[in-house]
Amino acid sequence: MIGAEAIIKCLESEDVKYVFGYPGVAICPFYNSILESDIKTILVRTEQSAAHAASGLARLTGKPGVCAVTSGPGATNIITGIATAYADSIPMVIITGQVKTDLIGSDVFQEADITGAVESFVKYSYLVKKAEDLPRIFKEAFYIAGSGRKGPVLIDIPIDVQNAQIKSFKYPESVNLRTYKPTVKGNASQIKKVIGKVRTASRPIMCIGGGVQLGDANAEVLRFAEEHNLPMVTTMMGIGTIPTDHPLYYGMVGNNGKPYANKAMNEADVIMMVGARVADRAISQPDLITKDKVLIHIDVDPAEIGKNAVSSIPLVGDCKAIFEDLNKEEFESDTSKWIKALDSYKKDLKIKRNPNKDYVDPESFIQTLTEALEDDAVYIADVGQNQIFSCAYAKIKKGKFLTSGGMGTMGYSIPAALGAKLADPKRQVVCVCGDGSFQMSMCELATFRQHGVLAKIIVFNNTYLGMVREYQHYSYKDNYSMVSLDGSPNLEKLVSAYDFDYLRLENAKGLKKTIEKFLADKNSALLEVMIDPMDLVK
């Protein structure tokens, strides 16, 4: 077989079902060989979307998503999608075509040093020099992407390597990388210290990050919290780890989080940070979570522990394995007074909005929408005001909440919804975006249509780049620059060209019925929701 055929065998060995991408000459041997496989190829309309779609699939399956693009601009176009996955620790394997080996470095047509360009945004990258190395490299790539702190791995494959003959093919059964040994089990003595501090704490709080979901540890973490009556808050990426209506849940922390969630963090005497990076968006002042407090930091990546806040008890390991061990320990703790205080904060510090009745109120819309969704529905938020409204008001039951947290990449939601829907076609998937982020990936409506994938897209239309306009409102006293979206397309005409159904909400009248009609539609549909251009998330 040739190298391209070997790549397909590798993907089949990893049980890959879909490859998202965009072809070009340098990746053509790969796409020619995949025609003989049962692996389905999904042609996106721009390369960045290939990575976002692979991300959406990965976040539902827990396995690395796969995308493949050509050299030069194909490879450089996908970098933003790779960086987005890296920031949120999403497992992914990216295949890029490359010019012939003997031409690398001579600035030929569509040559780009992609391994060098993505160095800051991948767990690891390979430039394949011999076709015989492909089975080993792919086995290592999938292992690296899907283990430890998950993330993207790039494999750059020159066209001559794809066409080169391989005498024999054998896919490795295991991986043994001397310099890469992720810690799974937590240190036993550190676990004892964690139990000791939690048991004696009078005001403990658990701060749950996205690492809990990525580590499939939701059930174990929730069991620990429930058995010991421990209140919980989440980072943005941790939303959906536990049902948002759980009595022990006190909302999202951070600059755009709930005031009572931030107050809980500030007043706690023991903070148990689980699968979270202590990043600025969630913890703007790291000193506050270490001053007069015990910080227990649990993370699979030792580099994150102590990076932004010095932890009293560091505990490195896989969240699932650690909480399986923690749940074996029996102890009693009394947090009743603390819970009572937090409940009063939740009641007294709730933000009261005064919405403009001439438009749709995002709070009532999102609450009504998420109440109508199926219990295991997938809610995908884009970036901008729509994201912050979604974080604040979405009710997640047993489903998932997906968004771009670390990088904050506009245009993420529509291709991510494509990947999520392909991962689980029977599951309800709804993506919510603004009129700005929608126009960044509206070309992917064609991808939904081409591949017969059901799309449910909601567009909050306020004719502005709302989050930037809000910042300019506060920081520049309404001196607006580059935020008007005048000239945007008529969405009803636009989506009809893609055979989508169109619905529109201008105010609260008929809100519930319109949402029910939108969700019940057997066809792909877009719901345009008119919101106040001057609305603020705070």
C-alpha positions, 0 to 999 in steps of 0.5 A: 500500500501507499502512505495515504492508504496507511493513514486510512488504516490508522484512522480505521484502527482508531475507530474514526467515523468522520473526517472534517476538512477541505481538499487541495493538491497536497492532501489529495492522495489522502482524500483519494484513498479514503474513498475506499473506506467507510469513514465519512468525509465532511466538506466544510466551507472554510478550514477553521470550521473543520477544527470546530466541527471536530471539536464538537464531535470530540466533546460528545464522544470523548475521543479525538476529533479528526480533520484534514486540510491541504498545505499553505493557506489550508493549513494556516486557515485552520490554526484558529480552530486548533488554538481554540481546541488547545485553550479548552483542552479538546482532543483532536488530530489534525492532518495537513498535507505538505509540499514534497519533502525535497522542496520543503524550505524553498518557498514553493507554491502553497508551502507553509511551516505549519509545525512551526506555526502551531507550536504554541497551540498543540500538545505535539506535532509531527513532520512525517519523513518516511511512510513507514513511520505513519502507523507509529506516529498515528498511534502516538498522536491519538494517545497524546491527544486523548490522554493526560490533559487532552488537546490537539496534535498535528501531523504534517505529511508531505505529498511524496510520503503519502504516495510512497510505497510501504512494504508492510503495515502493522498498527501498534497495539500500545504506546511507550513514550519515555518522556510522556507519562501522564499521572492518573492516580492521585498521591495517597498522602495528598488525598488524605490531606484533602480529606482532612481539610474538607472535613474540618472546613466550616465554609468549603466550596468546590469550583468545578472546571471543564477538566471534570467533563473532559475526564468523564468525572461528573458522576464521581464529583457530584457524588462527593459533593452530595455525600458531604453537602459541599456547595459548588460553583463552576467556571464557564467550561464547567457549566453542565457538569452538574444540573444547573438547578441542583440545590448545591449549585451556586452558578458560574464564577468570574467577571461575568459570573453570578455575584453570589458565586463570587461571594461564595469563593471570597468567603470560603475557608477551603476552596477545592479547585477541580479541573480548572486553570485558575485563569483570569476570566474565572479568577481575576484576582488569584491572590483572593483565593489564597489569602486566609484560605486553603486552596486544594488544586486538583488537575491532571496537568501539573503545569497548571498547579501553582501557575496562577495561584499557589495551592496549599494542597496540590493533587495531580491526577485524573479527576475520575480516578482521584474522586473514585479514591476520595469517595472511598473515604468516609467522614462527616462534615457540617456545612449547614450554616454555610449553605444557609448563608449561601442560599441567602446570598443567592436570593439577595444578590440576584441581578434584576434586569429591566428589559425593554419590552419592545424587544425579546428579553434574553433572560426569559428567552433562554430560560424558556428555550432551555426548559423546553429542551430535552433533558440530554440536549446539547446547548452550544453558545457562541462568543459575545453577549449571547455567550454571557446571557447563555451562561447566566440563564441556560438551564442545563439538566442532563445535557451538555453546554459547549462554548469557546471559553479559553480562546473566545472564538467567534463563529465556533457554535455552528460548525461545533453543532455540526460535529455534535449532531454527527456524533449523536444524530438522535440527540437534540442540538441547538446553537445560539449565536449573535448576528456577528458570530453568525456571519463568521460561519454562516457559510456552513449552512451549506455543509448541513444541507449537503450532508443532510444534518439537521440544524437548529440555529438561534441568532440574537440580532441586535445589529451590533458587535454587542460585547465590544459595544458594551465595553465601549459604552463603559470604557469610552462613554458611548464613543462607538467604533467599528461595532455597527453591523449595518449591511447585514443580510436579510436572514429570511432570504438568506436561509431560504437559499439553503432550504432552512425554515425561518422563524422570527421573534420581535418581542415577548408575544408568542415567545413560548409557542414560537420556541415550541414550533422551532424545536418541533420543526422536522426541517433545519430551521433558524430562529431570529430573535430581536434583542435590544441593541443597547442591552447590557449583560451586566 
